[in-house]
Amino acid sequence: MRKGSRVRGKARQRLNALVASTLATARAWELKEVFAQFWKYKSVLWASGFLDAWCERAMRSRLEPMKKMARMLRNHEELLMNWFRARGELSSAAVEGLNNKVRVITRRSYGFRTFKAIEMALYHALGRLPEPETAHRFC
């Protein structure tokens, strides 16, 4: 779907009529569009204020999916504000790469009987340690 600013002519009239209606989808769409403004803030204080106002509006919307979203955003508000504190300079790419590597190693170690064996596989792969000659202790 096109962004609201690019809708012209008859499509704009139909969109305005839809937004003005009392349909649940129109209210949900409008809340979604309004929330896009959240990521444009530069200040933690202003972003936090916007988030509070948006969550309050979503809770009054009588739309359960939007209420669920508002509750989730409120629960993670401090983490969301960290993005503004970092001013968008930090990327989560390193963490995502590490998570992916852990998932691959865990998948590869399918069938290991103990957590200790999986843990050893993770240490060796992530730390690039040499693998031992044997992973078992013999009496």
ABEGO torsion letter per residue (X at the ends): XBBAAABBEAAAAAAAAAAABABAAAAAAAAAAAAAAAAABABAAAAAAAAAAAAAAAAAAGBAAAAAAAAAAAAAAAAAAAAAAAGGABBAAAAAAAAAAAAAAAAAABGBABAAAAAAAAAAAAAGBBBBABABBBX
